[in-house]
Amino acid sequence: MSVDSASPAEVTGPAGVSGGMHYDFEDAQSGDLGALAAIADAMKSDSLADRLESLKRLSVLALAMGEERTRDELIPFLDESIDDEDELLLSLAEVLGDFVQYVGGPKYAFVLLRPLENLAAAEETVVREKAVESINKLVDCMDQPQVEEYLIPCIARLSSGEWFTSRSSAAGLYAAAYGKVTDAIQSKLRAGYEALCKDDTPMIRRAAASNLEGVVDKIAQEHVLTFAIPNFRRLAEDDQDSVRLLTVEPLVAITKRLTTEECKQHLGESVQRLCSDKSWRVRYMVADHFVAIAKNIKDQDLQEELVSVAIALMHDNEAEVRAAICTQLDGLADLAAPEAVVARFCGPLQELVDDPSQHVRSTLAKHIGSLCRVFGKDGTIEHLLPLLLRLLKDSFPEVRLNIISKLDVVDSVVGIDSLSQSLLPAIVELAEDKQWRVRLAIIEYVPLIASQLGVQFFDEQLSNLCMSWLGDPVYSIREAATINLKKLTDVFGVDWARSTIIPKILAMANHPNYLYRMTTIFAITTIAPSVTPEIVRDQILPALECLVNDPIPNIRFNVAKSLEPLAAALRRSSDTAALETSVIRPTLARLEEDPDPDVRFYAHRSLENIKAGEDLGAAAPKLSAAA
């Protein structure tokens, strides 16, 4: 069956349906000739949806045609039929990147270059990027002769294309080809890439700057100085800020390849210029990669200078730049002389805490805790804890949330005693924050505080607070509060739970508000696996029996759901296992006759699951004996 023209017999399905009619493409998976013809026919359809569907099934058609005919007929057809529908071109570019196995394997991978080369010159950016990505996939499975014979001419054609689209795509192919060719061709590739760096069109220079990092990683050490640095400088001094900002990542790659002296000699001035660039977008990119650049440079004097530059960026006019440099705080502190860290950073940090941008304060809150390690215990208590306290009281909830989420880092340096004395009052205040996500973060932090402070402190300072969360109007808070009580039971032990927490939970079972009664069920169900079967028998089960007759159906069907895990808890002890038969099953049987259909459904499901669990438990010893 030719792709270009199929005979009527070949494009007619088994039921005699015309090839122009709708086919079930799934039939092609089993080799149905009509469906295969439908794929070929749909590729020439006026409908974009049909053509897209045909591309998804292209591999099926290729398998049916065989490798040779796929190379000789299908690929040329695809090349010739490329149209201007961007969605279709994008799909085709993606498909061809994974098509090597259908044209005969790596030996014939070059066959796919021609259509992909045309796609790499398309007008739409995403199509060109996907075509370049697919060509680079092909390069991975091509050997040196293939690369030199087919890929290098392809790169040359794209690099000399009349339109900027082909030249911008060419920049993304040099790195993949470079390591698979001879020294002579590598020299030509360097010259070709340099021409792209000098191109008159800003879009080409942007593409060259964007892909320079990959080329730097592939070239020999000697060419870092003679090729990479001159082109980096040229692009870093470009009159377009959209080009300059893309030179920061190549700069990081170059600094990795140079010695300390070479970095100081060849890059010091360029780094300083980028850090003080008139465009905030360039300064943002530098700030975002600051530590990587500074650490790769390795020169102590230059690193000290860069710390001063970083502090200047903390005072930048643009909030995005100040936020970006805040993400580098941990590494920045390591660059400065240890004895000068506190003196150099305290002033800028105090200003950032009061920054008018909530995004800056939020980013600072997320990363300021990493400085505790460098400041040490005394420095943290004296200088950082006051700043943390101010951030904990920030008006923006995300700032408070970020501080809370990193308190464990502070705790590891100063200890829980210092932390509780200075920050606990603020944490308790935040437990009633109007933003429920802040309250949720506090709940998740409480078990850590409790484990460090001990039972007495918890009972005096935090016990009532934990219980109040069970009545929170937000369900996520109530759910987290029940999980929190289970974690506290694991920390403080069963006896503590029996005397302190469980009585308070069970007292809520008589609350007039049904949400409190509902939370009682959730809480005791969650805690049950962590307490003894005797506590379930003596305290939990009687409370649930009282709720069986609750007037609210939601309460009753949650009782039915909770009886299933309680039955499992009671089975853990021979002294309580009989309660499953004498109490739980009769209770569920009674609920199976409830007037509410949901109650009946959950009661029946729990009863069935309990019976299944009992049968499984009875079968386990027999299986062990048989083994």
ROZASE-876069 format. One record per residue: residue in three letters; z, x, y negated of N, C-alpha, C in turn. Coordinates in pm, whole numbers, plus 50000, padded with zeros to 5 digits. Layout:
<recs>
alaZXYZXYZXY/...
</recs>
This chain:
<recs>
met500005008450120500005000050000500005008749876/ser498965008249796498895015849672499755009249568/val500405017449486501255011849382500415005749272/asp499275012149243498465007449130497764994349159/ser497304992949280496594980449311496844976849456/ala497364965349478497654960849613496754949149647/ser496314948549770495464937649813496264924849824/pro495594913149815496324900449825497164899549950/ala496644904750061497424903950186498694912050175/glu498574923150101499734931950093500784926749997/val500394918949898501374913949801501774899549833/thr501514895049953501894881649992503074882450088/gly504104875050057505304875250139505054868550271/pro506034869250358505904863550491505704848550491/ala506124842150382505934827550375504674824050298/gly503854834150268502614831750198502784829950050/val503904834449995504144832849852503414843849777/ser502844840549666502094850149586502984861349539/gly502394873449521503174884849474503704882949335/gly503084874249253503574872149118504774862949113/met505094856449224506234847449229507514855449252/his508644848349247509934854949266510144858849412/tyr510644871049430510994875849565512474879149569/asp513044877749683514414882349703514344897249734/phe514684905549635514564920049651515434925449763/glu516484918049799517354922749906516594924050037/asp515514916150052514734916950176514114930750195/ala513924937850084513294950950094514164960950170/gln515454958450173516334967650244515984968150392/ser515464957450445515114957150587513624960050609/gly512954964350501511554968250515510584956650509/asp511014944950459510124933550449508934937150359/leu507714935750411506524940150338506314931950211/gly506604919050217506434910850099507364915149987/ala508604918150025509564922449923509194936149867/leu508694945149953508234958149905507084956349806/ala506194947349838505094944449747505614938449617/ala506654930449627507234924449508507794935149415/ile508394945649472508904956549390507764963049313/ala506684966049387505524972349323504944963349216/asp504864950349245504284941049151505174939249029/ala506494938949052507434937048941507424948648845/met507024960548893506954972148805505874970348699/lys504924961548723503854958948626504044945448558/ser505194939148583505434925748530505614926048378/asp505354914848314505614913448171507094911548142/ser507844908048244509284905448227510074918548235/leu510854921248133511694933348133512724932648245/ala513284920948269514274919448375513684923048511/asp512434918848536511784922048664511544937048676/arg511114943248567510844957548572512144965448593/leu513214961148529514504967748550514964966348694/glu514814954548749515204952148889514374960748983/ser513094962248951512234970549037512664985149035/leu513134989848920513595003748913514855005748998/lys515714995649001516914996749085516554997649234/arg515414991949271514974992049412513925002949436/leu513745011949341512685021949352512845030749475/ser514085033949510514325042349626513865035449756/val514005022249759513565014749878512045015849893/leu511355014149780509905015349783509465029449820/ala510185039449770509845053349801510025056249950/leu511075050950009511295052950153510175046450233/ala509735034750189508665027850261507335035250248/met507085041150133505815048150111505785061850178/gly506955068050194507005081550248506985091950137/glu507405104150171507565114550071506235118450006/glu505195120150086503915124850032503315114649937/arg503295102049976502695091849890503565089149767/thr504875091349783505755090149665505375100549561/arg505125113049610504725123849517503345121149458/asp502415116749541501015115549499500705102649425/glu501465091949453501115078949395502215073249305/leu503455072849360504515065949287504915073449159/ile505135086549169505575094149051504505094248943/pro503225096848976502195095748871502125081848808/phe502305071548891502305057948838503435055948737/leu504625060848773505765059648682505505067048552/asp504875078948564504585086948447503595079848354/glu502605073748413501555067248334502015053848276/ser502975047448343503345033848303504555033448210/ile505005045348163506145045748072505815037847946/asp506655027747914506405019547795507485021947691/asp507585013147594508485015547482509775007447490/glu510075001847605511334994447622512445004447652/asp513355006147556514375016547569515275014547691/glu515605002147719516474999347834515805003647964/leu514515001347972513755005148091513635020348101/leu513385026847989513245041447988514565048148027/leu515655042647979516975048148012517235047148162/ser516925035648220517125033648363516245043048444/leu514995044748401514075053648472514545068048465/ala515015072448349515505086148334516685088748428/glu517525078748444518685080348534518245080648680/val517325071948716516865071048855516175084048899/leu515335089548813514575101548851515475113648873/gly516625114048808517535125248829518095125948970/asp518105114549040518625113949177517515111149278/phe516295115049244515145111149326514595122649411/val515285134149410514755145949480514555143249628/gln515475136349690515395134149835514195125649874/tyr513665117649780512555108649812511175115049793/val511155126849729509855133649709509685145449804/gly510655147449892510525158349989511585169149977/gly512625166649899513715176149886513505186249774/pro514395196249764514335206149654512985213049643/lys512275214649754510975221549752509995214749657/tyr510125201649640509205194049556509895187949433/ala511045193249396511775187749281510955188449152/phe510085198549143509275200449022508375188448992/val508075180549095507195168849076507785159048975/leu509105158848969509785149248881509855153948737/leu509495166448712509635171748577508725164848477/arg507495161748519506535156448423506975143148361/pro507355133048442507825120548378509095122548297/leu509975131348346511195133848272510915141148140/glu509915149748141509535156548017509055146347913/asn508295136647956507845126247864509025117947813/leu509965115247901511145107647860512015115747764/ala512025129147781512805137747692512245137847550/ala511035132947533510435132247400510485118047344/ala511205109147411511275095247365511995094247231/glu511795083247165512385081547031513875078647037/glu514295070847136515705066847147516565078447197/thr517665081147127518525092647158519095091847299/val519615080247339520255079347470519265081647583/val518005078147561516975080547663516735095547676/arg516615102347562516395116847565517575124047631/glu518785119947597519965126547655520015124547806/lys519695112547853519715110047997518605117848067/ala517425119248003516335126948061516715141648073/val517355147047969517815161047973518845162948084/glu519755153448095520765154048201520115154148339/ser519095145848357518405145248487517615158048514/ile516975163548413516255176348433517225187248473/asn518385187748410519385197848446519875195948589/lys519915183448637520235181048778519175187148869/leu517915185648829516825191348910516925206548914/val517285212548803517365227248795518375232448897/asp519435225048919520465229549014519915231349154/cys518885223749190518355224849327516995232049331/met516565237449217515305244949214515585259849227/asp514695267149296514875281549308514185288549191/gln514325301849186513795309449072512275307849054/pro511455308949160510005307249140509655293649081/gln510325283049128510045269849075510425268748927/val511585274348893512045273748754511045281048664/glu510625292848708509705300848626508325294348616/glu507885288048724506525282548725506445268848658/tyr507485260748671507395246948623508345243848506/leu509595248548515510555244748411510325252348280/ile510085265348289509905273348167508735268048083/pro507555265148142506495259048061506895245548003/cys507695237848078508185225048027509045227147903/ile509955236947910510805240047794509955244647677/ala508945252847705508075257947598507335246447530/arg506835237047609506115225747550507045217247463/leu508215214647515509175206647438509595213947310/ser509815227147321510275234947205509235235647095/ser507975234447131506905235247032506315221646999/gly506995211147042506495197647017506405194446868/glu505465185946834505265182446694506415174246638/trp506945165146720508035156546675509385162846707/phe510375159646623511705165446642512335161046773/thr511905149646828512535144346949512415154147065/ser511225159847084511045169047197511795182047174/arg511815187047051512495199847024514015198347038/ser514555186946999515995184947015516375184247162/ser515515178447246515775177947390515675191747452/ala514735199847403514555213347459515835221347450/ala516605219447341517835227347322518815225247437/gly518765213647501519695210847610519275216447745/leu518125223247753517605228247881517725243247896/tyr517935250447785517945265047791519065270547878/ala520255264947866521405270447940521195269248091/ala520685257948139520485256048282519425265548337/ala518385268148257517285276648305517625291448297/tyr518515295148204518725309248171519175317548291/gly520045312148371520585320048482519685320948603/lys518505314548599517625314148716516275320648690/val516205329448588514935336048557515155351048538/thr514065358448531514125372948516514575376748375/asp514885389648356515325394548225514255392448119/ala513005394348157511925392848061511835378548009/ile511985369048101511915355048060513185351147983/gln514315357048021515555354547946515395358647800/ser514715369747778514465374347642513645364047564/lys512625358447629511805348147565512625335547538/leu513525332347631514365320647610515295322547490/arg515845334447475516705337147359515915335647229/ala514685340947232513845339747113513515325147083/gly513235317647188512935303447169514135295747115/tyr515335298947164516525291947117516825295646973/glu516615308346940516835312646802515905305246707/ala514665302746753513735295146670514255281046644/leu514895275146744515475261846725516625262346624/cys517405273246629518515274746534518005276046391/lys516775280846374516185282746242515285271146201/asp515165261046285514225250146260514495243446125/asp513445238746062513585232345931514225218545938/thr514165212446055514695198846071516185199146107/pro517045192546029518485192746058518835187846198/met518095177646248518405172346382518225183046489/ile517245192046470517025202646568518165212746562/arg518575216246440519675225746427520965219846482/arg521145206746466522315200246527522275201546678/ala521105199146736520985200346882521235214646926/ala520745224346849520955238446883522435242046875/ala523125237346771524555240046758525345233346870/ser524945221246906525655213747009525555220447146/asn524425226947174524195232947306524425248047309/leu524815253747196525005268247191526135272847284/glu527165264647297528285268247385527805270947527/gly526935262347581526425264347717525605277047730/val524835280347627524035292547630524935304847625/val525975304247541526915315547528527555318747662/asp527865308547738528515310747869527575317447969/lys526255316547947525295321848044524775335848009/ile524765339647883524145352347843525015364147881/ala524395375847891525125388147923526015392247805/gln527025400547833527985404447731527305411047610/glu526305419247637525645426447528524955416947431/his524525405447480523805396147394524725386847316/val526035387347346526965379347267526955384247123/leu526955397647108526945403546974525575402546906/thr524515404646984523185405446924522495391846910/phe522895382246992522235369046989523195357846947/ala524325356747016525205345246993525825345246854/ile526405356746813527105357046684526165354846566/pro524985361646561524075358946448523655344246437/asn523385337946552522975323946548524155314746515/phe525335318446564526525310746526526745311246375/arg526665323546319526855324746174525825316746097/arg524595317446143523525310146074523825295146072/leu524255289946185524545275746194525845272146121/ala526825281246124528105278646057527965278645907/glu526895284545857526645284945713525555274945672/asp525185266145762524135256445736524525247345619/asp523545242645546523835233945432524195219845474/gln524015216445602524365203145654525715203745725/asp526675195645680527985195945746527905190845889/ser526915182145919526755177246055526365188346152/val525795199246099525475211046180526715220046191/arg527365222346078528505231546076529635226846167/leu529895213846170531025209046252530785211146402/leu529505212246441529185214346582529275229046624/thr529595237946529529705252146563531115256146607/val532055246846598533435250146631533595252746781/glu533025244346864533135246347009532405259047056/pro531195261947004530595275047036531465286646991/leu532155285046879533055295546832534145298546935/val534715288046994535735289947098535145297647216/ala533915294047256533265300847369532985315447337/ile532585318147212532285332047173533545340547172/thr534645335147117535885342947110536395346747248/lys536095338547349536515341947486535795354347538/arg534605357047486533775367947538533995381147463/leu534755380947354534885392847269536255399147283/thr536315411947252537595419047248538305415647118/thr539575419947109540355417246988539675423246865/glu539255435546875538625442346762537305435846724/glu536525431746824535235425146796535445411746728/cys536465404346771536765391546706537105393746558/lys537955403746535538385406446398537215410846311/gln536355419146368535235424846292534135414646264/his533805406446364532615398146354532895383446318/leu534135378646346534365364246332535435360546229/gly536235370246186537335367046096536895359345973/glu535855364245908535375357845785534805343845813/ser534075342445924533485329445957534565319045986/val535625323246057536715313946087537395309245960/gln537665318645870538305315145745537435305445665/arg536125307745666535225299145591535195284945649/leu535195283945781535205270645844536505263245815/cys537605270445815538915264145791539005258245650/ser538295264245557538355259445419537055252445378/asp536295247945475535005241545448535185229545354/lys534195227445270534275216445173534175202745241/ser533655202345363533545189645435534775187345521/trp535395175645507536605172845585536295171945734/arg535075168045767534715166845909534705180445978/val534285190645905534305204245960535755208845975/arg536555206545871537965210545879538675203045991/tyr538295190546014538885182846125538575189546259/met537325193546280536955199946406537705213046426/val537855220646317538615233146326540075230146362/ala540665220346294542055216746322542245212346466/asp541275204946518541365199546653541265210446759/his540635221946726540485233046821541225245446774/phe542185243746684542775255146614543445265046707/val544285260146795545045269146883544125276746977/ala543115270047030542165276747120541455288247048/ile541065285946925540395296546847541355307946821/ala542545304646772543505315046734543955323446852/lys544215317046967544685324647083543595333547140/asn542345329047133541245337347184540995349447097/ile541315348446967541075359746876542005371346909/lys543225368446946544175378247000544745387946897/asp544135389946784544635399446684545875393646616/gln546995400946621548255395846571548205393046421/asp547615402346344547555400446199546695388346163/leu545555387046232544675375746204545315362646246/gln546055362946356546755350846400547805346546298/glu548505356346240549485353046135548795346546016/glu547625351745980546865345845871546445331545906/leu546075329646033545635316346075546785306246073/val548005310846101549155301946091549275296845948/ser549065305845851549095301645710547995291445682/val546825293645742545715284145726546085270645786/ala546735271045902547145258545968548135250845881/ile549065258045821550025251445733549315245245613/ala548275252045566547465246345457546765233545502/leu546315233345628545665221345681546655209645692/met547945212845708548955202245711549065195345575/his548595202145471548605196345336547225191545294/asp546305190645389544925187045357544855173145291/asn543825171445209543675158645139543315147145234/glu542695150345348542255140045441543285137845553/ala543645125345575544645122145677544185126145817/glu542885124845845542365128445978542595143146008/val542475151645906542685166045925544165168745950/arg545035162345873546475164345892546905159646031/ala546335148446076546675143446210546175153046317/ala544985158646298544425167846399545255180346413/ile545735185746302546545198046311547905195146373/cys548375182646360549645178946424549545179746576/thr548365177446632548195178146777548315192446828/gln548275202246738548295216446775549665222946756/leu550695214746725551995220346686552585229746791/asp552495226046917553095234247022552505248247024/gly551185249047026550545262047028550705269746899/leu550755262746785550905269546656552225277046647/ala553285270846697554595277246692554605290246771/asp553815290846878553755303146957553005314246885/leu552135310646790551355320746719552175327846612/ala553115320746552553915326546445554995335646500/ala555455344946418556555353846458557785345246485/pro558495347746598559615339046636560665337446527/glu560965348446457562015347646355561585339646232/ala560275337146219559795330246100559365315846127/val559445311446252558945298246288559635287246209/val560975287346210561725276646144561415276545995/ala561435288245934561225289045789559835284345749/arg558825287345831557445284245793557075269745822/phe557725263645920557285250345962558135238945906/cys559375241745869560265230745830559745223145708/gly559305230445606558815223945485557635214745511/pro556575219745573555425211045603555795199145692/leu556695201245789557085190245878557795179245802/gln558645183145707559355173045628558375164745545/glu557325171245496556325163745420555525154545511/leu555225159245633554455150945726555245138745771/val556575140145783557405128745822557285117345721/asp557065121045595556935111045488555475108845449/asp554555112945534553125111745503552765097145477/pro551925094445377551545080545349550695074145459/ser550085082445545549255076945652550085074645777/gln550095062345826550855059345947550235066146069/his548925068646065548275075746176548795090046185/val548985096546071549515110246071550935110246124/arg551765101046076553155100546122553215097546272/ser552345088846318552315085446461551945097646545/thr550935105146501550525117146574551635127646571/leu552265129246455553385138646444554505134846540/ala554825121946546555905117346635555595120546781/lys554335120346816553925122846954554045137546992/his553935146546894553855160846925555005169246870/ile555825163646781556875171746720557925176246822/gly558115168346927559095172047030558785185247097/ser557495189047102557115201647166557655213847092/leu558055212046965558605223246888560035226646927/cys560715217446995562115220047034562235232747115/arg561275235047202561295246947287561275259647202/val560535259547094560405271447009561585272446912/phe562045261346860563155261446765564475265146833/gly564585262146963565835264647033566845253647007/lys567965254247078568955243447068569515242146927/asp569985253246870570605252646738569595248546631/gly568385254246639567365250846540566935236346550/thr566875231346673566475217346692567535207946636/ile568805210846665569885202246616569935202346464/glu569745214146405569865215446260568635210146185/his567455213046238566245210146161565405198646215/leu565275197646348564355187646403564985174046425/leu566255173646468566885160746494566905151646371/pro567185157046251567105148346132565705142446111/leu564665150446142563295145546128563005134946234/leu563485137146357563295127246463563985114146428/leu565155115146367565895103146329565135095246224/arg564525102246129563735095446026562505088746088/leu561905095546184560735089546251561145077446336/leu562345078046394562835066746473563025054346387/lys563225056346257563445045146167562185041746087/asp561055047446128559805045146057559435030246061/ser558765025645958558385011545951557235008046044/phe556495017946090555345015546177555785016546323/pro555615006046404556155005946541555615017146630/glu554355021046614553795031446700554475044846679/val554935047446556555675059746528556965059746608/arg557695048746601558955047746675558715048846825/leu557645042546872557325042747014557035056947063/asn556295064646984555935078247024557155087347028/ile558085085346937559315093346940560125090147066/ile560255077347096561045073247213560445078947341/ser559115078847350558455083247473558605098247497/lys558985105847395559115120447410560565125247402/leu561515115847405562915119847394563385128547510/asp562755127047627563165135347740562895150047713/val561855153147633561565167047597562685172547509/val563135164347414564235168447326565515170147407/asp565755160747498566945161247582567015174147663/ser565865178947712565855190947795566265203347717/val566195202847584566545214347501567965213247445/val568305201647386569595200547317570685194447404/gly570335188047514571335181647598571595167347552/ile572035159247645572205144947616573365142347521/asp574385151147520575525148947431575095149247285/ser574365159847250573885160947111572905149747078/leu572075146647175571075136247153571735122747132/ser572755119747212573405106647201574175105347070/gln574805116247028575575115646904574695113346783/ser573505119546783572665118946665571665107346668/leu571125104246786570025094746793570385081446858/leu571485081146937571795068847010571985056746920/pro572665058146806572785046246719571425040646678/ala570485049646649569145045146613568445038746731/ile568675044246851568045038646972568585024546999/val569885022846983570495009647003569914999746901/glu569715004446780569114995846677567694991846715/leu566965001346772565584998446813565524988946932/ala566614987947005566634978747120566434964347077/glu566654961746949566454948346895565264948046800/asp564374957946814563204958846727562334946346743/lys561714942146633560894930046640559604932246717/gln559184944946733558014947946814558424949546960/trp557914940747046558394940647184558034953447259/arg556944960147221556594972647289557624983547263/val558224983347144559284992947114560504989847200/arg560854977047210561984973347296561714977347441/leu560464975647484560104979247622560274994147646/ala559865002347549560025016847564561505020747572/ile562345013947493563795016647498564345013347636/ile563925001947691564404997847823564065008547927/glu562855013547922562425023448021563165036748006/tyr563725039247886564445051747862565915050747899/val566435038347909567875036347933568375042848062/pro567675041548178568205048048299568395063148283/leu567515069748207567675084148184568935086848104/ile569145078947997570375080647918571595077948004/ala571525067248082572675063448165573035074248266/ser572025080148329572285090448430572945102748368/gln572655105348239573225117048173574615114248115/leu574825102148064576065099147994577185094448086/gly576835088948202577865084548294578215069848280/val579005064948378579325050648387580155045848269/gln581175053448233582085048648128581355046747995/phe580565056747958579825055547831578855043847836/phe578185042347950577205031447961577895017847948/asp579025016048019579715003248015580194999947874/glu580585010247799581105007947665580005005647562/gln578885013147575577885013247470576615005247502/leu576215004947628574884999747660574864987847755/ser575984984847819575984974347920575574960747862/asn576214956847753575894943947692574454943547642/leu573984955047595572614955947547571624953047661/cys571874959047777570994957047893570984942447937/met572124936047931572194922047971571474913047871/ser571524916847743570874908547641569364908147660/trp568804918747717567354919047740566914908547842/leu567814904447928567454894348028567124880947964/gly567584878847841567294866447770566244868147661/asp565504879147665564494881747562563384871147569/pro562844867047455561774856847458560454861847517/val560274875147527559034880747582559214883347732/tyr558294877847814558434879047959558424893648005/ser557574901847946557494915947988558824923047970/ile559554919147866560874925247842561854920747949/arg561844907647979562764902548083562454908948218/glu561154910448249560774916648376561234931248381/ala560994938548271561414952648266562934953848274/ala563644943948216565114944348219565634942948361/thr564984934548443565434933048582565174945948661/ile564034952148638563734964848704564704975548658/asn565074974948529566034984348473567384983348543/leu567814971048570569104969248638569074974848780/lys567934973748845567804979648980567934994848972/lys567275000948872567365015448857568795019848826/leu569485011748744570875014948712571765013748835/thr571465004048920572215002749046572005015049133/asp570775020149136570505032349212571235044349154/val571425044349020572095055648953573595055148973/phe574195043348949575655042248947576265037449078/gly575445032249168575955028449298576205013549314/val576365009549440576514995449475577824989749424/asp578904997349433580214992249389580194988649241/trp579544997149163579424994249019578634981348997/ala577544979849069576734967749054577534955349093/arg578334956349202579114944849250580114940249144/ser580734949749076581814946048984581344944048839/thr580254950148802579864950148661578634941648631/ile577574943748705576294937648671576074924148739/ile576294923748869575974911448943576754899248892/pro578064900348861578764888548807578134883548676/lys577684892848591577054888748465575724881848490/ile574994886848589573694880648622573924866548677/leu574894865248768575124852248832575674842048734/ala576364846648630576894837348529575764830348455/met574594836748449573444830848381572834819348462/ala573214818148589572654807548673573054793648624/asn574124792948544574594780048492574194777848346/his573324786548295572924785448153572054773048133/pro572234765948022571424753848000569934756747979/asn569614768547933568204772047914567614776448048/tyr566534770048090565994772848223565454787148235/leu565054793448121564534807148128565624816848175/tyr566864814348133567964822748179568184820948329/arg568094808348375568274806048518567124812548597/met565924811948541564774818348605564974833448614/thr565454839348505565684853748503566744857848603/thr567734849048623568764851648725568114853648862/ile567164844848894566474845849024565704859049033/phe564944862248927564164874648927565064886848943/ala566204886748870567074898448869567714900749006/ile568264890149066568944892249195567954895249306/thr566724890049294565694893249392565304907949382/thr565234913049259564854927049238565964936449284/ile567204932549259568334941249294568654941049443/ala568334930149510568744928249650568454940149741/pro567284946649734567044958049825567974969949800/ser568604970449680569444982049646570924979649675/val571294967249712572704964549740572874962049890/thr574124960649932574414958750074574164944350116/pro573904942050244573754928150292574994919750265/glu576164925950266577404918550241577434912850099/ile576924920550001576864915549864575884904049854/val574784905249925573814894149927574474881549985/arg575244883450092575904871950158576974865850069/asp577824874250010579004869249940578734864849798/gln577764871149729577584868149587576214862049555/ile575154867849609573814863849568573384850649633/leu573554849649765573084837849836573744824849789/pro575064824549766575684812149716575114807749580/ala574804817449493574244813949362572864807549377/leu572084812949471570744807249492570814793349551/glu571774791149639571914777849699572194767249593/cys572904771349487573194761849378571934758249300/leu570974767549298569754765249221568694757749300/val568954755349429567984748149512567754734049457/asn568784728149399568694714349349568444713849198/asp568004724849139567754725348995566684714848957/pro566844708248843565874697848806564494703348767/ile564394716248739563114722248698562364727348822/pro561164722348849560404726648967560154741748971/asn559914747948854559674762348851560864770148906/ile562044765148878563244771648931563274770349083/arg562974758349132563074756049276562044764249354/phe560794764949303559834772549384560064787649373/asn560714792349264561084806549259562264809549351/val563124799549371564174800949472563534802649610/ala562524794349637561824795149766561184808949784/lys560594814249678559964827449687561004838449709/ser562174837149643563194847649651563924847849785/leu563934836649855564654836349983564004845450087/glu562714847950072562034856850168562564871250162/pro562624877850044563204891350041564694891550074/leu565394880750042566824880250076566994879850228/ala566114872850298566194872550444566014886550501/ala565084894150444564874907950489566114916350463/ala566774914150349567994921650318569114918250414/leu569234905550450570304901350542570074906850682/arg568804908650721568514913650856568914928350874/arg569244935150764569604949350774570964951350841/ser571774940850849573104941850912573274930951016/ser573874934751128574104924851235575124914351192/asp576004917951095577034908451050576424897250965/thr575274899850904574694889850813573374884050864/ala572814889650970571494885251017571474870451055/ala572614865351104572644851351148572434841551032/leu572674846050909572504837250793571054833250773/glu570154841250825568754837550813568494824250883/thr569094822851002568894810551079569754799151029/ser570994802350988571934791750953571824786850810/val571314795250721571274791550579569844791650523/ile569164802850538567884804450467566814795150522/arg566654794750654565594786150710565844771350683/pro567084766450701567324752250665567064749450517/thr567424758750432567174756950288565674755950260/leu564894764650322563444764250302562844751550363/ala563394747450475562914735050538563154723150445/arg564294723350376564584712550282563624712950163/leu563314724950118562374726450006560944722850046/glu560644723750176559304719650222559074704650203/glu560154697250185560034682850164560234679050017/asp560224688949929560404686649786559264678049732/pro559524669549633558434661249576557374669349502/asp557724681449456556754689549382555864697549479/pro554544696749466553654703649561553794718949557/asp554054724649438554204739249429555434743949505/val556514736249493557754739749565557484739349715/arg556804728749761556504727749904555634739449950/phe554654743149868553744754049906554504767249923/tyr555314770849824556014783649832557104783649938/ala557724772249960558734771350066558084773450202/his556944766950222556234768450350555764782950369/arg555244789050262554764802950273555904812550306/ser557034810950238558184819750266558684817950408/leu558724805550455559204802950590558274809250693/glu556964808050671556004814250762556134829350762/asn556304835250645556424849950635557704854850702/ile558784847150688560044850950754559874850550905/lys559204840150956558984839251100558104850851148/ala557064854151068556184865251106556944878451106/gly557834880151007558624892451003559574893551119/glu560134882051163561034882051278560274885451406/asp559064879751420558254882551538557864897251544/leu557534902951426557144917051421558324925951458/gly559504922051405560694929951437561044929451584/ala560814917851646561124916351789560134924251875/ala558884925251825557864932251903557994947451895/ala558614952451789558684966951768559394974351882/pro560574969651929561234976752041560384976952167/lys559644965852193558814965252313557684975452305/leu557094976552185556024986252168556535000452186/ser557755003052134558345016452149558615019552294/ala559125009452368559415011652510558135014252588/ala557075006752554555795008652623555225022452596/ala555415027152471554905040552437555655051152513/
</recs>
